[in-house]
Amino acid sequence: MTLGASILPKQGLGAGVKMSDDTFRQTREFIYQQTGIYFQDNKKYLLEGRLGKRLQVLGLGSFEEYLQLIKYGTRRNEEMKFFYDAITINETFFFRNEPQFEAFERTLVPAIMSGRNGGARHKLRVWSAASSSGEEAHTIAMIYLERLRPKYPLLDLEVVGTDINTSVLETARKGVYRDYSIRNMPKYYLEKYFTAEDGRFAVHDDVRRYVRFDHLNLYDQARMRQMGSFDIIFCCNVLIYFDTPSKIQVVSNLYDSLNRGGYLFIGYAESLHGISTAFKLENFPKTVAYKKE
Ligand SMILES: C[S@@+](CC[C@H](N)C(=O)[O-])C[C@H]1O[C@@H](n2cnc3c(N)ncnc32)[C@H](O)[C@@H]1O
């Protein structure tokens, strides 16, 4: 039985408990060592609120006890899942950054295909790194079905979505979404690739069959090296949570996971300035991509 299922909130304990500055610094350091995510001083309230809920569930009276549990407790491994779920921000939606998907479809895939032997089969491998609940990964599969497969009948697709948060991965694997996720989706795609059920939207198996989801911490170098090689990596809206040294480490591992001629996309508010000089920056309408030459 998992911790979450076995322990019900214990009234009183944990509620309204304050985190001392010292415990905040120790917790922040622990998070940083495990994930590369760095909580600035002004984010103490966020940790207090989110981890405070774990205190309640576990019936703990202080953040110090909680820190002991996740660092040294016998149930440490079980709790780490809930810990990662509590500290991550998982905002995402379908067709989030449309100019990226346009560059992907109109320029990047044609460029990759032109470098291949014309008549040969090719499996395009795309990684949605920090996929959250899978909206980006499923968007890529829909674009493939709608725009790429008709043009390149010998082109196959594999999208791998990874995230550190196991709850969002469960949603990704189910492929059932709420209104929020579909708010930017063209109606055409919604009608063609989803079934509406009780106010939820279930993505069709025809789309899901190209996508799989795995648990992966981008800060775990050993696991990163096992990811294999990709034609295109989307690693969007996650580098903002890292400090410079962890961005350098993660981006260097992403570089190693790209095929020559492959491309990396990052979030539109993110940049590789001061992080990596290994890529060639390419400009597209309203977006950029980083090429491994
Ligand atoms: C804001 S969401 C971005 C989702 C999607 N890429 C997008 O742009 O819409 C950030 C995701 O990064 C994940 N994340 C944060 N730190 C991570 C790490 N060290 N390893 C893997 N995923 C991480 C979070 O769990 C969260 O789902």
PDBQT file of the ligand as one rigid body, heavy atoms in Angstrom, charges set to zero:
ROOT
HETATM    1  C1  LIG A 301       5.604  24.218 -16.442  1.00  0.00    +0.000 C 
HETATM    2  S1  LIG A 301       5.665  22.501 -16.840  1.00  0.00    +0.000 S 
HETATM    3  C2  LIG A 301       6.053  22.561 -18.568  1.00  0.00    +0.000 C 
HETATM    4  C3  LIG A 301       5.302  21.518 -19.357  1.00  0.00    +0.000 C 
HETATM    5  C4  LIG A 301       5.536  21.545 -20.865  1.00  0.00    +0.000 C 
HETATM    6  N1  LIG A 301       6.922  21.276 -21.193  1.00  0.00    +0.000 N 
HETATM    7  C5  LIG A 301       5.109  22.865 -21.454  1.00  0.00    +0.000 C 
HETATM    8  O1  LIG A 301       5.968  23.664 -21.854  1.00  0.00    +0.000 OA
HETATM    9  O2  LIG A 301       3.913  23.144 -21.523  1.00  0.00    +0.000 OA
HETATM   10  C6  LIG A 301       7.237  22.063 -16.101  1.00  0.00    +0.000 C 
HETATM   11  C7  LIG A 301       7.380  20.561 -15.871  1.00  0.00    +0.000 C 
HETATM   12  O3  LIG A 301       8.742  20.284 -15.538  1.00  0.00    +0.000 OA
HETATM   13  C8  LIG A 301       8.765  19.215 -14.621  1.00  0.00    +0.000 C 
HETATM   14  N2  LIG A 301      10.060  19.197 -13.942  1.00  0.00    +0.000 N 
HETATM   15  C9  LIG A 301      10.566  20.081 -13.044  1.00  0.00    +0.000 A 
HETATM   16  N3  LIG A 301      11.788  19.716 -12.656  1.00  0.00    +0.000 NA
HETATM   17  C10 LIG A 301      12.090  18.570 -13.311  1.00  0.00    +0.000 A 
HETATM   18  C11 LIG A 301      13.209  17.712 -13.328  1.00  0.00    +0.000 A 
HETATM   19  N4  LIG A 301      14.295  17.941 -12.571  1.00  0.00    +0.000 N 
HETATM   20  N5  LIG A 301      13.166  16.624 -14.113  1.00  0.00    +0.000 NA
HETATM   21  C12 LIG A 301      12.074  16.378 -14.886  1.00  0.00    +0.000 A 
HETATM   22  N6  LIG A 301      10.983  17.145 -14.917  1.00  0.00    +0.000 NA
HETATM   23  C13 LIG A 301      10.988  18.239 -14.136  1.00  0.00    +0.000 A 
HETATM   24  C14 LIG A 301       7.585  19.505 -13.708  1.00  0.00    +0.000 C 
HETATM   25  O4  LIG A 301       7.143  18.356 -13.010  1.00  0.00    +0.000 OA
HETATM   26  C15 LIG A 301       6.551  20.047 -14.700  1.00  0.00    +0.000 C 
HETATM   27  O5  LIG A 301       5.654  19.053 -15.122  1.00  0.00    +0.000 OA
ENDROOT
TORSDOF 0
